[in-house]
Structure formats: structure tokens, C-alpha cells
Amino acid sequence: MLPNKDRIARSAQGRFFPVTVAETLALIRELRFASSPYRKRTDVIFQNPHTDSKLGSYIAGFYPADALVVCSFREEFTQLRARTLVRAALQSFSAIDKSTQPDWNRRQVTSFWAYVGALNRLTITKRVRTATITKYRGSAKFSHAFKPKGVRTSERVLHSIEVT
């Protein structure tokens, strides 16, 4: 088994993380997230989003059988509200995890993201990033052989729920 590649960021100024790493790991075990056959569990990533989406503020992201991303919240959120939103997002990701098969493809990466919009509306989306791979020719430099020529991103809303 390979070691996990957890990346834990400190919260930025004016932001906070509603759950700790230990609480997140307990939720992963409780909700029975699938993991990669090469690792013991799903990787945990805590990050500070730089911008908000048109759908609202980032809450969390999920790469099936690979990584779970928890985003920091602005201080205008209360601790209890933020914790409830993260828990609801992880429960939605758990249901998605049980119905999808992970795909380790260099050309296409599928992830699921949770946003909170106006009136405590939790929106779950499916984001697909597709890369256009260049052909490696003998006269080309090998350092460019595996770099994508272009990346296209499409995001589609799966469902939206009211969190109280």
C-alpha cells in the first residue's frame, strides 16, 4: 500500500475550516467512501478557494476513489451552519460514490463539487475536464510529449437541495 497524499492548508485570513482533519476522516469511514486499490483510504485535501463560482461559494469537492476536498468558509458563516453544509455535501458525495465507477484516464478527469448559494441552497455539480493530447513525433521534444494541448471544462448541475 502506498501512503496517502493528504494536503492540509491553514485557513486564510478571514476564513475558517468548519471540520478538523480527524472529523473528516471519521466521516469518510462512517459514510464508507471507496478508496483506490493502491491506498488505504481516500486522500483528504483542505484548501482555500480564491474565488466564488457563479453557483455560489465552494464547500467541497470529490474525485471518486481518489480525493476529498474540503474548502474553507468566509467568517460570515457560523460554525454550526458551515459544519452542517459540509456534512450534507459529504453525504451527497457518498451516494454518488456508491453509484459511480472511478476512471483513471489521462484525457478526462471527472469530479463532483458542492456549492452553497442564496437561501442555504446546496448545489451538487459534475465537472468533467477533457484534455486534448498532442501526438508525439520523433522530431518533437520529449518534454512536451505528455502535456495537453488544450483543456476543456464542462460542469452540469446534478441536484440542488435546501439545507436547514
C-alpha positions in Angstrom: 0.0 0.0 0.0 1.2 3.5 -0.9 1.0 6.2 1.8 -1.8 8.8 1.5 -1.1 12.2 0.0 -3.1 14.4 2.3 -2.6 18.2 1.7 -3.8 20.2 4.7 -3.8 24.0 4.3 -4.1 26.5 7.1 -7.2 28.7 6.8 -6.5 32.1 5.1 -7.1 35.4 6.8 -10.9 35.9 7.3 -11.7 32.3 6.6 -12.0 29.1 8.7 -12.4 25.3 8.3 -15.6 24.0 9.9 -14.3 20.5 10.4 -11.0 19.2 11.5 -8.9 16.5 9.7 -9.9 13.9 12.3 -13.6 14.7 11.9 -13.3 14.4 8.1 -11.5 11.1 8.4 -14.3 9.9 10.8 -16.9 11.0 8.2 -15.1 9.2 5.4 -15.1 6.0 7.5 -18.7 6.5 8.6 -20.1 7.2 5.1 -18.0 4.3 3.7 -16.2 6.1 0.8 -14.5 3.8 -1.7 -10.7 4.1 -1.9 -8.1 3.5 -4.5 -6.8 -0.1 -4.6 -3.3 1.4 -4.0 -4.2 3.3 -0.8 -5.8 2.6 2.5 -8.3 5.4 2.2 -9.4 8.5 0.2 -6.9 11.4 0.3 -8.0 14.5 2.3 -7.3 17.9 0.9 -8.0 21.1 2.8 -7.8 24.2 0.6 -8.7 27.9 0.5 -10.7 28.8 -2.6 -9.6 32.0 -4.3 -12.9 32.9 -5.9 -16.5 32.0 -5.8 -18.4 30.3 -8.6 -21.4 31.6 -10.3 -23.3 28.9 -8.4 -22.1 30.2 -5.0 -19.3 29.5 -2.5 -17.3 26.4 -2.8 -17.9 23.9 0.0 -16.3 20.6 -1.0 -15.1 18.6 -4.0 -14.8 14.9 -4.6 -12.7 12.9 -7.0 -14.2 9.3 -6.9 -11.9 6.8 -5.1 -9.1 9.4 -5.1 -9.5 12.6 -3.1 -12.0 14.6 -1.0 -11.5 18.3 -0.9 -12.8 20.5 2.0 -12.9 24.2 1.3 -12.6 27.0 3.9 -15.6 29.3 4.6 -15.7 33.1 5.0 -16.2 34.3 8.5 -19.8 35.5 7.7 -20.8 31.8 8.0 -21.5 30.4 11.5 -19.5 27.4 12.6 -22.7 25.3 13.0 -24.1 26.3 9.6 -20.8 25.5 7.9 -20.4 22.2 9.6 -24.0 21.2 8.6 -23.3 22.2 4.9 -20.1 20.2 4.8 -21.8 17.1 6.3 -24.7 17.4 3.8 -22.2 17.7 0.9 -20.3 14.6 2.1 -23.5 12.6 2.4 -24.3 13.6 -1.2 -20.8 12.6 -2.3 -21.2 9.3 -0.5 -24.4 8.5 -2.5 -22.6 9.5 -5.7 -19.6 7.3 -4.8 -21.7 4.2 -4.4 -23.2 4.7 -7.9 -20.1 5.6 -9.9 -17.0 3.7 -11.0 -13.7 5.6 -10.8 -11.9 6.1 -14.1 -8.2 6.8 -14.2 -7.9 8.3 -17.6 -5.2 10.8 -18.6 -7.5 12.6 -21.0 -10.6 13.0 -18.9 -11.0 13.8 -15.2 -14.4 13.7 -13.5 -15.1 15.4 -10.2 -18.1 16.4 -8.2 -18.4 19.8 -6.4 -20.7 21.2 -3.8 -21.6 24.9 -3.7 -23.8 26.9 -1.3 -25.9 29.7 -2.9 -28.5 32.0 -1.6 -31.0 30.8 1.0 -28.9 27.8 2.1 -29.3 26.1 -1.3 -26.7 23.3 -1.6 -25.9 22.5 -5.3 -24.0 19.4 -6.4 -22.4 19.5 -9.8 -20.5 17.1 -12.0 -17.4 18.7 -13.6 -15.6 17.0 -16.5 -12.2 18.3 -17.6 -11.1 16.9 -21.0 -7.6 17.4 -22.3 -6.6 17.3 -26.0 -3.4 15.3 -26.1 -0.8 16.1 -28.8 0.8 13.5 -30.9 4.4 12.8 -30.1 6.5 12.7 -33.2 10.1 11.7 -33.4 11.2 15.3 -34.3 9.4 16.8 -31.3 10.9 17.4 -27.9 10.1 14.6 -25.5 9.5 17.1 -22.6 6.3 18.1 -24.4 5.1 14.5 -25.2 2.6 14.2 -22.3 1.5 17.9 -21.9 -2.1 18.6 -23.1 -2.5 21.0 -26.0 -5.8 22.3 -24.6 -8.2 21.7 -21.7 -12.0 22.0 -21.9 -14.2 22.0 -18.8 -17.9 21.3 -18.6 -20.0 21.5 -15.5 -23.5 20.3 -15.1 -25.8 20.6 -12.1 -26.8 17.1 -10.7 -29.2 18.3 -8.0 -29.9 21.1 -5.6 -31.3 20.7 -2.0 -32.3 23.0 0.8 -30.2 22.6 3.9 -31.7 23.7 7.2 
